[in-house]
Amino acid sequence: MISIIIPTYNEKANIPLLVNRIRGALNGETYEVIFVDDSTDDTPRVLEKIHKQYPEFRFIHRNEEKGLATAVILGFEAARGDILAVMDADLQHPPELLTEMLTLIQRGADLVLPSRFVNGGGDKGLRIHRKLISKGARLIAQLGLRRVRKVTDPMSGFFMLRRHVIRGIEWNPIGWKILLEILVKGNYMEVVEVPYEFQERYADESKMSVQQQLHYLRHVYRLIVNSPEDRRLFLFLLIGMSGVLVNLIAFETFYSIAKFSALWSGFCSALIAMTSNFILNDTFTWPGDKQGLALIRYLKYVLISTVGIGINLLTLYLLHSRLGVNALASNLLGILVATGWNFGMNSIWTWREDLRHVRI
């Protein structure tokens, strides 16, 4: 059985047409539709009437609790199917796509995501300011959350998955983007994206608000903080910045107080900063079980950092001296490339991070 969860809030004008389109799309399939309703208008009466006519369409009305994410979780808990789908009630998600999504799940996909941003998709149903907000939100999620980066449309409220994907998840829902939490915490290997055209709203008004956007930012922050694999990069960058301060203090001490030469002061201060960074990363960024002796990890870290310096200088040379790019910009790009090298190589060699892969 496939269970389709549809959160609703004052969608009475859309629901009858949505029901007809779902029935047409899933004709011959075994399914149920669960509306989780927070409405303050006559939507519950419409849902009651539909349930009496079509028992496979049932609903849960909430008076106390609100929120799209918690509504979806309640729908998951009430669902009887082994295959779960989530979609909006405003007809911007075409129900006709459910059959293609179901076929992909039956062929072995763990999670199917209709996307506006793969070849054949589009977002004509969004006004220009909503497109800008959506793009900014996607970038924030993809920069901060590692498992989200290979998905083109992580902001979608339209998806289908096998029940095992969400088994054991400790939910911490805020706001309206439950898919982000599933992508970060879910148990899946194969994700398939299919193109779809995001439709214009048929009736009633959009529920988007500034408060919803603030909830989204809080949600991304919490997912980063609670995800060791995402938290590592930010800790690594913060420790790297602390190393700059340590380097400056050490250089001033050696050069002005100990009267070392500038070259020796630079060498000693760089070594101290590198050692400080290693100790902090070994303690906080990769706090789990350690591979081998601390001295071996330290030597690996120093070697990787030394190569990173070379990568920085090589990038600076190629961009500035060969291609004529501004020196400051070239150096900044060199630092970014070297930082990526340092973090990646330390993850897989110095601390041998157990990486989880997602096939798309």
Protein Blocks (a to p, Z undefined) as FASTA:
>chain_A
ZZdddddehillmmmmmmmmmmmmmgoiacddddddfbfblmlmmmmmmmmmmmmlccdd
dfkbgcjklmmmmmmmmpmbfbdcdddfkopacfklmmmmmmmmmnopabdcddfkbghi
acflbcfklmmmmmmmmmmmmmmmmklmmpcblmbcbdcddfklmgoiacddehjllmlm
mmmmmccfbdcdddddddddfbdcdfbdfklmmmmmmmmmmmmmmmmklmmmmmmmmmmm
mmmmmmmmmmmmmmmmnopafklmmmmmmmmmmmmmmmmmmmmmmmcccehjfklmmmmm
mmmmmmmmmmmmmmmmmmmmmnopafklmmmmmmmmmmmmmmmmmmmmmnopacddddZZ
